[in-house]
Amino acid sequence: MISFDESISHFKDNYDHYLSELKNFLAIPSISTEPNHASDIQKAADFLVNKLNSLGFLNAQSFQTKRHPIVYAEWPYAGKDAPTLLIYGHYDVQPPDPLDEWHSGPFEPVINDEYIIARGSSDMKGQILACLFAIESVLKTTKLPINIKFLLEGEEEIGSPSLDDFMLTHKDMLRADFVLNPDAGMIAPDKPTIVYGLRGMAYVELKIFGPKHDLHSGLFGGVVANPAIVLSEFIAKLHDDQGRVTLPGFYDNVRALNPLEKEKIASTGINDQDYLDLTGVPKLHGEVGFTPLERVGARPTLDVNGIYSGFIGEGSKTIIPAYAKAKISCRLVPDQNPDVVYKAFAQFCKEHIPETVKYEIINMHGAPAYLAENAPGTKNLVDAYTAIWGTSVAYKREGGSVPVATSMKNILGVDSLLTGFGLPDDQIHSPNERLHLPTWNRGVQALIVFLLSFSKA
């Protein structure tokens, strides 16, 4: 029988050291969307290359792209007959705004109770280091029974514009038997989770232009259309009173949920009250006829992610703004095409934005949904989770989007094991992002068991 005890003991004995490394990584403000953080992105890439080199990985290097580096390394020493695991991750993070809502510096990691708080702690620097620390714990105590490759990008938070080209160009180098992508999460600390479905994305920015500059609302109100009002009225038309999206043909290719799928989604045990507690809203909202879990995992949605127009500072200023803009995203389900959704949005704009203003649509990025119910390595991961948590594994269709899973399936021909140790209340993309350390601790131990489970008895 395979023993995991020594490797797990190594991780436990060196936990404080690993926690210190995590803090150092989190302190790097690797914000991919802001050009002034390009040097920090490179610093984060260098951190990973140095770590991989210290573990003895071969060809540890960062490949330059048009934007940010892609880090690659390989451990080929298990031999040609051993299977190869490709581990994906992203080391870039979201901007920390609004800064005044953070209780501590977003890049000054602090531990409060059972959490480490910093931007990127859950999404997903903590997940990358969980994999690296599990590998290190194995290498310090025994031999890895599998070959391993790492693919770590710095552009996930801006839509991964360089990743597909890199994978196509380096297809042979990235060849693997199975893929581990820990950029998902768990439904609860006591419920290890494997995500078998992800929603896709269509993201646009809409700009409404009125007068050539801001106008005095007393002198020009009632004479020219107010872009802020036009945009508000347009947004109000994007849903009907049943919570359904009104873009033409939006639901044409959406698969109906069969009873078995509904039962599987419901088996996670999450209910309405869980969402109320998690969000703090007085009442849930959404498409009529579906449960909250069905809405966030298996139904498409449309949301406004940001609105800007006119004077938004303290005090008053009576103007008609020259323009208004909104960032709008659609989460898509299998068989929906992001390009088709974009065209439907453009048609909706043509039909509903009045001639009293001009408008512009920017197609930011898009990706199709992903569905894979039995990715290679699933049984090994399930057994590892069961060994560490002592409970059954939950299977979930995730509401978020991880476009790389679809790209890897199409380019490399392998479905991904989507998992992770983040929790629903980790506040990713929000102020005070955090990582639950006891869950992360268990996650590293589970990854140790997973890696060693490929040893021959």
LOMARPA-247806 format. One record per residue (C-alpha): x, y, z; residue in one letter. Coordinates in Angstrom, 1 decimal. Layout:
N
{{X Y Z} "A"}
...
END
This chain:
457
{{0.0 0.0 0.0} "M"}
{{1.3 3.5 -0.9} "I"}
{{2.3 5.6 2.1} "S"}
{{1.7 9.4 2.1} "F"}
{{2.6 10.0 5.7} "D"}
{{6.2 11.1 5.2} "E"}
{{5.3 13.7 2.6} "S"}
{{2.3 15.0 4.5} "I"}
{{4.5 15.2 7.7} "S"}
{{7.1 17.2 5.7} "H"}
{{4.5 19.8 4.7} "F"}
{{3.1 20.0 8.3} "K"}
{{6.6 20.4 9.8} "D"}
{{7.5 23.1 7.3} "N"}
{{4.1 24.9 7.3} "Y"}
{{5.4 28.2 8.7} "D"}
{{8.1 28.3 6.0} "H"}
{{5.5 27.7 3.3} "Y"}
{{3.2 30.3 4.8} "L"}
{{6.1 32.8 4.6} "S"}
{{6.7 32.0 0.9} "E"}
{{3.0 32.5 0.3} "L"}
{{3.1 35.9 1.9} "K"}
{{6.1 36.9 -0.3} "N"}
{{4.3 35.9 -3.4} "F"}
{{1.1 37.7 -2.4} "L"}
{{3.1 40.9 -1.7} "A"}
{{3.9 41.3 -5.5} "I"}
{{1.2 43.5 -7.0} "P"}
{{1.0 41.6 -10.3} "S"}
{{-2.0 43.5 -11.7} "I"}
{{-2.2 42.5 -15.4} "S"}
{{-4.7 45.1 -16.6} "T"}
{{-2.6 48.2 -15.5} "E"}
{{0.5 49.0 -17.6} "P"}
{{2.3 50.6 -14.7} "N"}
{{2.5 47.1 -13.0} "H"}
{{4.3 45.4 -15.9} "A"}
{{7.5 45.2 -13.8} "S"}
{{5.5 43.6 -11.0} "D"}
{{4.1 41.0 -13.4} "I"}
{{7.7 40.2 -14.4} "Q"}
{{8.7 40.0 -10.7} "K"}
{{5.9 37.4 -10.1} "A"}
{{7.0 35.4 -13.1} "A"}
{{10.6 35.5 -11.9} "D"}
{{9.4 34.3 -8.4} "F"}
{{7.8 31.2 -10.0} "L"}
{{10.8 30.5 -12.2} "V"}
{{13.1 30.7 -9.2} "N"}
{{10.9 28.4 -7.2} "K"}
{{10.6 25.8 -10.0} "L"}
{{14.4 25.9 -10.5} "N"}
{{14.9 25.4 -6.7} "S"}
{{12.8 22.2 -7.0} "L"}
{{15.0 20.9 -9.8} "G"}
{{12.5 21.4 -12.7} "F"}
{{14.0 21.3 -16.1} "L"}
{{13.6 24.2 -18.6} "N"}
{{12.1 26.6 -16.0} "A"}
{{11.7 29.8 -17.9} "Q"}
{{9.4 32.7 -18.8} "S"}
{{8.3 33.1 -22.4} "F"}
{{7.7 36.7 -23.4} "Q"}
{{4.4 37.5 -25.2} "T"}
{{2.9 40.7 -26.5} "K"}
{{1.7 41.5 -23.0} "R"}
{{2.9 39.4 -20.1} "H"}
{{5.2 36.3 -19.6} "P"}
{{4.1 32.7 -19.6} "I"}
{{6.1 30.5 -17.2} "V"}
{{6.9 27.0 -18.2} "Y"}
{{8.8 24.2 -16.5} "A"}
{{8.9 20.4 -16.6} "E"}
{{9.8 17.4 -14.4} "W"}
{{10.5 14.5 -16.9} "P"}
{{12.3 12.3 -14.5} "Y"}
{{9.6 9.7 -13.9} "A"}
{{10.4 8.2 -17.3} "G"}
{{8.9 7.9 -20.7} "K"}
{{6.4 5.2 -19.5} "D"}
{{5.0 7.4 -16.7} "A"}
{{2.0 9.6 -17.3} "P"}
{{2.4 13.3 -17.6} "T"}
{{0.4 15.9 -15.6} "L"}
{{0.1 19.4 -16.9} "L"}
{{-0.7 22.0 -14.1} "I"}
{{-2.2 25.3 -15.2} "Y"}
{{-2.4 28.5 -13.2} "G"}
{{-2.4 32.3 -13.5} "H"}
{{-0.2 34.5 -11.4} "Y"}
{{-1.9 37.8 -12.3} "D"}
{{-4.5 39.4 -10.1} "V"}
{{-7.4 41.9 -10.3} "Q"}
{{-7.0 45.6 -9.4} "P"}
{{-7.6 46.1 -5.7} "P"}
{{-10.0 49.1 -6.0} "D"}
{{-11.8 50.4 -4.1} "P"}
{{-8.8 50.8 -1.8} "L"}
{{-10.7 52.5 1.0} "D"}
{{-12.7 49.3 1.6} "E"}
{{-9.7 47.2 2.5} "W"}
{{-9.0 46.6 6.2} "H"}
{{-5.3 46.2 5.4} "S"}
{{-3.1 46.8 2.4} "G"}
{{-4.1 44.6 -0.5} "P"}
{{-0.5 43.6 -1.1} "F"}
{{0.5 43.5 2.6} "E"}
{{-0.7 40.0 3.6} "P"}
{{-2.0 39.6 7.1} "V"}
{{-3.4 36.6 8.9} "I"}
{{-6.7 37.2 10.7} "N"}
{{-8.2 34.3 12.6} "D"}
{{-8.1 31.4 10.1} "E"}
{{-7.6 33.5 7.0} "Y"}
{{-4.8 35.1 5.1} "I"}
{{-6.0 38.4 3.5} "I"}
{{-4.5 39.8 0.4} "A"}
{{-5.3 40.3 -3.3} "R"}
{{-4.6 37.0 -5.1} "G"}
{{-4.7 34.9 -2.0} "S"}
{{-7.6 32.8 -3.3} "S"}
{{-7.6 33.7 -7.0} "D"}
{{-5.2 32.1 -7.5} "M"}
{{-1.7 32.5 -6.1} "K"}
{{-2.6 30.4 -3.1} "G"}
{{-3.8 27.6 -5.5} "Q"}
{{-0.5 27.7 -7.5} "I"}
{{1.6 27.4 -4.4} "L"}
{{-0.6 24.6 -3.0} "A"}
{{0.5 22.6 -6.1} "C"}
{{4.2 23.6 -5.7} "L"}
{{4.3 22.9 -2.0} "F"}
{{2.7 19.5 -2.5} "A"}
{{5.3 18.6 -5.2} "I"}
{{8.1 19.9 -2.9} "E"}
{{6.8 17.8 0.0} "S"}
{{6.9 14.7 -2.2} "V"}
{{10.3 15.4 -3.6} "L"}
{{11.8 16.0 -0.2} "K"}
{{10.6 12.6 1.0} "T"}
{{10.2 10.2 -1.9} "T"}
{{10.0 10.1 -5.7} "K"}
{{7.4 11.5 -8.0} "L"}
{{5.7 8.7 -9.9} "P"}
{{4.6 11.0 -12.7} "I"}
{{6.1 13.6 -15.0} "N"}
{{4.9 17.1 -14.4} "I"}
{{4.7 20.3 -16.6} "K"}
{{3.6 23.7 -15.5} "F"}
{{1.9 26.4 -17.6} "L"}
{{1.5 29.6 -15.6} "L"}
{{0.2 32.7 -17.3} "E"}
{{0.0 36.4 -16.4} "G"}
{{-3.0 37.4 -18.5} "E"}
{{-6.0 35.4 -17.2} "E"}
{{-7.6 38.4 -15.6} "E"}
{{-7.6 40.3 -19.0} "I"}
{{-8.9 37.4 -21.0} "G"}
{{-5.7 35.4 -21.8} "S"}
{{-5.0 37.1 -25.1} "P"}
{{-1.7 35.3 -25.6} "S"}
{{-2.5 31.9 -24.3} "L"}
{{-4.1 30.2 -27.3} "D"}
{{-1.3 31.2 -29.7} "D"}
{{1.3 30.0 -27.2} "F"}
{{-0.4 26.6 -26.8} "M"}
{{-0.7 26.2 -30.6} "L"}
{{2.9 27.2 -31.1} "T"}
{{4.1 24.9 -28.3} "H"}
{{1.7 22.1 -28.7} "K"}
{{4.3 19.3 -28.5} "D"}
{{6.0 20.8 -25.5} "M"}
{{2.7 20.9 -23.6} "L"}
{{1.6 17.4 -24.5} "R"}
{{0.1 15.7 -21.4} "A"}
{{-2.1 12.8 -20.4} "D"}
{{-4.2 14.8 -17.9} "F"}
{{-4.5 18.4 -16.8} "V"}
{{-5.0 19.9 -13.3} "L"}
{{-6.5 23.3 -13.1} "N"}
{{-7.0 24.5 -9.5} "P"}
{{-8.7 27.8 -10.6} "D"}
{{-12.1 26.7 -9.3} "A"}
{{-13.1 26.1 -5.7} "G"}
{{-15.1 24.3 -3.1} "M"}
{{-18.7 24.8 -2.0} "I"}
{{-17.9 24.6 1.7} "A"}
{{-14.8 23.9 3.9} "P"}
{{-16.1 20.4 4.6} "D"}
{{-17.1 19.6 1.0} "K"}
{{-14.2 19.0 -1.4} "P"}
{{-15.4 19.8 -4.9} "T"}
{{-14.8 18.9 -8.5} "I"}
{{-16.2 21.3 -11.1} "V"}
{{-17.4 19.6 -14.3} "Y"}
{{-18.9 22.5 -16.0} "G"}
{{-18.1 26.2 -16.5} "L"}
{{-20.0 29.0 -18.1} "R"}
{{-18.5 31.0 -21.0} "G"}
{{-18.3 34.7 -21.4} "M"}
{{-19.2 37.5 -23.8} "A"}
{{-18.0 40.9 -22.5} "Y"}
{{-18.7 44.3 -24.1} "V"}
{{-18.4 47.9 -23.4} "E"}
{{-21.1 50.3 -24.6} "L"}
{{-20.5 54.0 -24.9} "K"}
{{-23.3 56.5 -25.5} "I"}
{{-22.3 59.9 -26.9} "F"}
{{-24.5 63.0 -26.6} "G"}
{{-23.2 66.6 -26.8} "P"}
{{-19.6 67.3 -27.7} "K"}
{{-18.9 68.4 -24.1} "H"}
{{-20.7 68.6 -20.8} "D"}
{{-23.6 71.1 -20.8} "L"}
{{-25.3 73.2 -18.2} "H"}
{{-28.5 71.3 -17.3} "S"}
{{-30.5 74.4 -16.8} "G"}
{{-29.6 75.9 -20.2} "L"}
{{-29.8 72.7 -22.2} "F"}
{{-32.0 70.3 -20.2} "G"}
{{-35.0 69.3 -22.3} "G"}
{{-33.2 70.2 -25.5} "V"}
{{-30.6 67.4 -25.9} "V"}
{{-30.8 63.8 -24.9} "A"}
{{-29.0 62.9 -21.7} "N"}
{{-26.6 60.0 -22.4} "P"}
{{-26.9 58.8 -18.8} "A"}
{{-30.7 58.6 -19.1} "I"}
{{-30.5 56.9 -22.5} "V"}
{{-28.1 54.3 -21.1} "L"}
{{-30.2 53.7 -18.1} "S"}
{{-33.3 53.2 -20.2} "E"}
{{-31.4 50.8 -22.5} "F"}
{{-30.1 48.7 -19.6} "I"}
{{-33.6 48.5 -18.2} "A"}
{{-34.7 46.8 -21.5} "K"}
{{-32.1 44.0 -21.3} "L"}
{{-34.3 41.9 -19.0} "H"}
{{-38.1 41.2 -19.0} "D"}
{{-40.2 40.9 -15.8} "D"}
{{-39.4 37.1 -15.6} "Q"}
{{-35.7 37.8 -15.3} "G"}
{{-35.0 36.6 -18.8} "R"}
{{-32.4 38.3 -21.1} "V"}
{{-34.2 40.0 -24.0} "T"}
{{-31.4 39.9 -26.6} "L"}
{{-32.7 38.4 -29.8} "P"}
{{-32.1 34.6 -30.0} "G"}
{{-30.3 34.5 -26.7} "F"}
{{-31.8 31.3 -25.6} "Y"}
{{-32.0 29.5 -29.0} "D"}
{{-29.2 27.1 -28.3} "N"}
{{-29.5 26.8 -24.5} "V"}
{{-29.9 23.1 -23.4} "R"}
{{-32.9 22.3 -21.2} "A"}
{{-32.0 20.7 -17.9} "L"}
{{-33.1 17.1 -17.6} "N"}
{{-34.3 15.6 -14.3} "P"}
{{-31.0 13.8 -13.7} "L"}
{{-29.0 17.0 -14.2} "E"}
{{-31.4 18.9 -11.8} "K"}
{{-30.9 16.2 -9.2} "E"}
{{-27.1 16.3 -9.6} "K"}
{{-27.0 20.1 -9.2} "I"}
{{-29.3 20.0 -6.1} "A"}
{{-27.1 17.3 -4.5} "S"}
{{-24.6 19.9 -3.3} "T"}
{{-27.1 20.9 -0.6} "G"}
{{-26.8 24.7 -1.1} "I"}
{{-30.1 26.4 -0.6} "N"}
{{-31.7 29.9 -0.8} "D"}
{{-30.7 30.8 2.7} "Q"}
{{-27.1 30.0 2.0} "D"}
{{-27.1 32.6 -0.8} "Y"}
{{-28.9 35.1 1.4} "L"}
{{-26.3 34.6 4.2} "D"}
{{-23.4 34.8 1.7} "L"}
{{-24.5 37.9 -0.1} "T"}
{{-26.4 39.9 2.5} "G"}
{{-29.2 40.8 0.1} "V"}
{{-32.8 40.9 1.5} "P"}
{{-34.2 38.7 -1.2} "K"}
{{-32.9 36.6 -4.1} "L"}
{{-33.5 37.6 -7.7} "H"}
{{-33.3 35.8 -11.0} "G"}
{{-34.8 33.9 -13.9} "E"}
{{-38.2 32.5 -12.8} "V"}
{{-38.5 28.7 -12.8} "G"}
{{-35.0 27.9 -11.7} "F"}
{{-33.2 27.4 -8.4} "T"}
{{-30.3 29.6 -7.5} "P"}
{{-27.8 26.8 -8.2} "L"}
{{-29.3 26.2 -11.6} "E"}
{{-29.2 29.9 -12.4} "R"}
{{-25.5 30.3 -11.5} "V"}
{{-24.3 27.1 -13.1} "G"}
{{-26.6 26.0 -15.9} "A"}
{{-28.5 29.1 -17.1} "R"}
{{-27.1 32.0 -19.1} "P"}
{{-27.2 35.5 -17.6} "T"}
{{-26.5 39.1 -18.4} "L"}
{{-25.1 41.6 -15.9} "D"}
{{-23.9 45.2 -15.8} "V"}
{{-20.4 45.2 -14.3} "N"}
{{-19.9 49.0 -14.2} "G"}
{{-21.5 52.3 -15.2} "I"}
{{-19.9 55.7 -15.6} "Y"}
{{-21.3 59.1 -16.6} "S"}
{{-21.1 62.7 -15.6} "G"}
{{-20.2 64.1 -12.2} "F"}
{{-19.8 61.4 -9.5} "I"}
{{-17.8 63.4 -7.0} "G"}
{{-18.9 64.7 -3.6} "E"}
{{-21.4 67.6 -3.7} "G"}
{{-23.4 68.8 -6.6} "S"}
{{-22.7 69.8 -10.2} "K"}
{{-25.6 70.4 -12.6} "T"}
{{-24.6 69.1 -16.0} "I"}
{{-25.8 67.0 -18.9} "I"}
{{-22.9 64.6 -19.4} "P"}
{{-21.2 64.4 -22.8} "A"}
{{-21.2 60.6 -22.6} "Y"}
{{-22.1 57.5 -20.6} "A"}
{{-20.6 54.1 -20.7} "K"}
{{-21.4 50.6 -19.2} "A"}
{{-19.4 47.4 -19.1} "K"}
{{-21.8 44.4 -19.7} "I"}
{{-21.0 40.7 -19.5} "S"}
{{-23.0 37.6 -20.4} "C"}
{{-22.3 34.3 -18.8} "R"}
{{-22.9 31.6 -21.4} "L"}
{{-23.8 27.9 -21.2} "V"}
{{-22.9 25.0 -23.5} "P"}
{{-23.8 25.5 -27.2} "D"}
{{-24.0 29.3 -26.9} "Q"}
{{-21.5 31.1 -29.1} "N"}
{{-20.0 34.3 -27.8} "P"}
{{-19.7 35.8 -31.3} "D"}
{{-23.4 35.2 -31.9} "V"}
{{-24.3 36.8 -28.6} "V"}
{{-22.2 39.8 -29.5} "Y"}
{{-24.0 40.2 -32.8} "K"}
{{-27.3 39.9 -30.9} "A"}
{{-26.2 42.7 -28.6} "F"}
{{-25.2 44.8 -31.5} "A"}
{{-28.6 44.3 -33.1} "Q"}
{{-30.4 45.1 -29.8} "F"}
{{-28.4 48.4 -29.7} "C"}
{{-29.5 49.2 -33.2} "K"}
{{-33.1 48.6 -32.4} "E"}
{{-33.3 50.4 -29.0} "H"}
{{-30.8 53.2 -28.9} "I"}
{{-32.5 56.4 -30.2} "P"}
{{-31.1 58.6 -33.0} "E"}
{{-30.7 61.5 -30.5} "T"}
{{-27.3 60.0 -29.5} "V"}
{{-24.4 58.2 -31.1} "K"}
{{-23.0 55.0 -29.7} "Y"}
{{-20.0 52.6 -29.9} "E"}
{{-19.7 49.0 -28.9} "I"}
{{-16.3 47.5 -28.0} "I"}
{{-16.1 43.7 -28.1} "N"}
{{-13.8 43.1 -25.1} "M"}
{{-13.5 39.3 -25.1} "H"}
{{-15.4 36.1 -25.2} "G"}
{{-15.1 32.4 -24.6} "A"}
{{-17.5 29.4 -24.9} "P"}
{{-18.7 27.3 -22.0} "A"}
{{-17.0 24.1 -20.9} "Y"}
{{-18.5 20.7 -19.9} "L"}
{{-16.5 17.6 -19.0} "A"}
{{-18.0 15.1 -16.6} "E"}
{{-15.1 12.6 -16.4} "N"}
{{-11.7 14.2 -17.1} "A"}
{{-8.6 11.9 -16.9} "P"}
{{-7.4 11.5 -13.4} "G"}
{{-10.8 12.2 -11.8} "T"}
{{-10.9 8.9 -9.8} "K"}
{{-7.4 9.6 -8.3} "N"}
{{-8.5 13.1 -7.3} "L"}
{{-11.7 11.9 -5.8} "V"}
{{-9.9 9.2 -3.8} "D"}
{{-7.3 11.8 -2.6} "A"}
{{-10.1 14.2 -1.4} "Y"}
{{-11.9 11.3 0.3} "T"}
{{-8.7 10.2 2.1} "A"}
{{-8.0 13.7 3.5} "I"}
{{-11.6 15.1 4.1} "W"}
{{-13.2 11.7 5.0} "G"}
{{-16.3 12.6 3.1} "T"}
{{-17.9 12.3 -0.3} "S"}
{{-16.9 14.7 -3.1} "V"}
{{-19.3 17.3 -4.5} "A"}
{{-19.7 17.8 -8.3} "Y"}
{{-20.6 21.2 -9.4} "K"}
{{-21.3 23.3 -12.5} "R"}
{{-19.6 26.6 -11.8} "E"}
{{-21.0 29.9 -12.6} "G"}
{{-17.7 31.5 -13.4} "G"}
{{-15.6 31.2 -16.5} "S"}
{{-12.2 29.6 -17.0} "V"}
{{-11.7 29.8 -20.8} "P"}
{{-8.4 28.0 -20.7} "V"}
{{-10.2 24.7 -20.0} "A"}
{{-12.0 24.9 -23.4} "T"}
{{-8.7 26.0 -25.1} "S"}
{{-6.8 23.1 -23.7} "M"}
{{-9.6 20.7 -24.7} "K"}
{{-9.5 22.1 -28.3} "N"}
{{-5.8 22.5 -28.7} "I"}
{{-4.2 19.9 -26.5} "L"}
{{-7.1 17.3 -26.7} "G"}
{{-7.4 16.8 -22.9} "V"}
{{-10.2 17.7 -20.5} "D"}
{{-9.2 19.4 -17.3} "S"}
{{-9.6 18.4 -13.7} "L"}
{{-11.2 21.6 -12.4} "L"}
{{-10.9 22.1 -8.6} "T"}
{{-9.3 24.3 -6.0} "G"}
{{-9.5 25.3 -2.3} "F"}
{{-11.1 28.7 -2.5} "G"}
{{-14.5 29.2 -0.8} "L"}
{{-17.6 31.1 -1.9} "P"}
{{-17.0 33.8 0.7} "D"}
{{-13.3 34.4 -0.2} "D"}
{{-14.4 37.8 -1.8} "Q"}
{{-12.3 37.2 -4.9} "I"}
{{-12.2 40.3 -7.2} "H"}
{{-13.5 42.3 -4.2} "S"}
{{-11.8 44.2 -1.3} "P"}
{{-10.4 42.0 1.5} "N"}
{{-9.9 38.9 -0.6} "E"}
{{-9.0 36.0 1.6} "R"}
{{-7.9 32.4 1.7} "L"}
{{-9.2 30.0 4.4} "H"}
{{-5.9 28.5 5.7} "L"}
{{-7.3 25.2 7.2} "P"}
{{-9.0 24.4 3.9} "T"}
{{-5.8 25.3 2.0} "W"}
{{-3.8 23.2 4.4} "N"}
{{-6.0 20.2 3.7} "R"}
{{-5.8 20.9 0.0} "G"}
{{-2.0 20.7 -0.1} "V"}
{{-2.3 17.3 1.7} "Q"}
{{-4.9 16.1 -0.8} "A"}
{{-2.6 17.1 -3.7} "L"}
{{0.2 15.1 -2.1} "I"}
{{-2.0 12.0 -2.0} "V"}
{{-3.2 12.7 -5.5} "F"}
{{0.4 12.9 -6.8} "L"}
{{1.5 9.7 -5.1} "L"}
{{-1.7 7.8 -6.0} "S"}
{{-0.1 7.1 -9.4} "F"}
{{2.6 5.0 -7.8} "S"}
{{2.5 1.3 -8.6} "K"}
{{1.5 -0.6 -5.5} "A"}
END
